[in-house]
């Protein structure tokens, strides 16, 4: 029996448990780590022919966890996390580093990425090309308002607020470090731009003519529901790279930037 059929049969035994956990990527990731750690440890203990070092077993565990993560179609960023998690722990233990370094690194990650494990929205930064194309879509001769949901470090808002003086620009960001950077960036350069710290899901979208989002595939269906309930008729929802399942966009604009992104437009 090949590797793929064996892995499929193996995963099918745990399918009911995985379905019950699927609403939380963090719990699924923890389950995968514990499952592969137990399996590889058992392999190293029970099979005398396996003469691998602890680090080699850790690498094997990481590869196994990464493969299972990919097979379960978890968000792509989980694959490298699974791959290096246990090998990194083994390596750092061998270097006898102080636990304070890990606490500090974890704290910085929380400040930088916020509740990514919960929101399933990583820190994506809009390219300069995305900002330029978005600016070209906005009204030139009348006042309008735009909000960036999860504005990151504020690069997009800082760019378009300079070249669109008739616009009123708003950003919402939940991760502390990007929020502070965005706030400082727009305070210094943009008088028509305001940044707010918080959860954009709790932010009313009805005042805005344009809503821009660069999120991930996971929340797009929920975003569409929110937009349909709150946005005014005639207002526009623009998504960078990620489509709304089952809803055809009015316009698609290829950006030809480094990530080969596309802007998708829906008119409410």
WOFENBEL-V141918 format. One record per backbone hydrogen bond with DSSP energy under -1.0 kcal/mol. NH is the residue of the N-H (numbers start at 1). CO is the residue of the C=O. Records with the same first field share a line. If there is no record, write none. Layout:
BEGIN
NH->CO, CO
END
This chain:
BEGIN
6->2
7->3
8->4
9->5
10->6
11->7
12->8
13->9
18->14
19->15
20->16
21->17
24->21
28->24
29->25
30->26
31->27
32->28
33->29
34->30
35->31
36->32
37->33
38->34
39->35
40->36
41->37
42->38
43->39
44->40
45->41
46->42
47->43
50->47
51->49
57->53
58->54
59->55
60->56
61->57
62->58
63->59
64->60
65->61
66->62
67->63
68->64
69->65
70->66
71->67
72->68
73->70
74->69
78->75
79->76
81->77
82->78
83->79
84->80
85->81
88->84
89->85
90->86
91->87
92->88
93->89
94->90
95->91
96->93
97->92
101->98
103->99
104->100
105->101
106->102
107->103
108->104
109->105
110->106
111->107
112->108
113->109
114->110
118->115
119->115
120->116
124->122
131->127
132->128
133->129
134->130
135->131
136->132
137->134
144->166
146->168
147->210
148->170
149->212
150->172
151->172
154->151
158->154
159->155
160->156
161->157
163->159
164->160
167->164
168->144
169->192
170->146
171->194
172->148
173->196
177->111
179->175
180->176
181->177
182->178
183->179
184->180
185->181
186->182
187->183
188->184
189->185
190->186
194->169
196->171
198->173
202->199
203->200
208->205
209->145
210->145
211->236
212->147
213->238
220->217
223->219
224->220
225->221
226->222
227->223
228->224
229->225
230->226
231->227
235->232
236->209
237->266
238->211
239->264
240->213
241->262
247->244
250->265
251->265
253->263
255->261
260->257
263->253
264->239
265->251
266->237
268->235
END
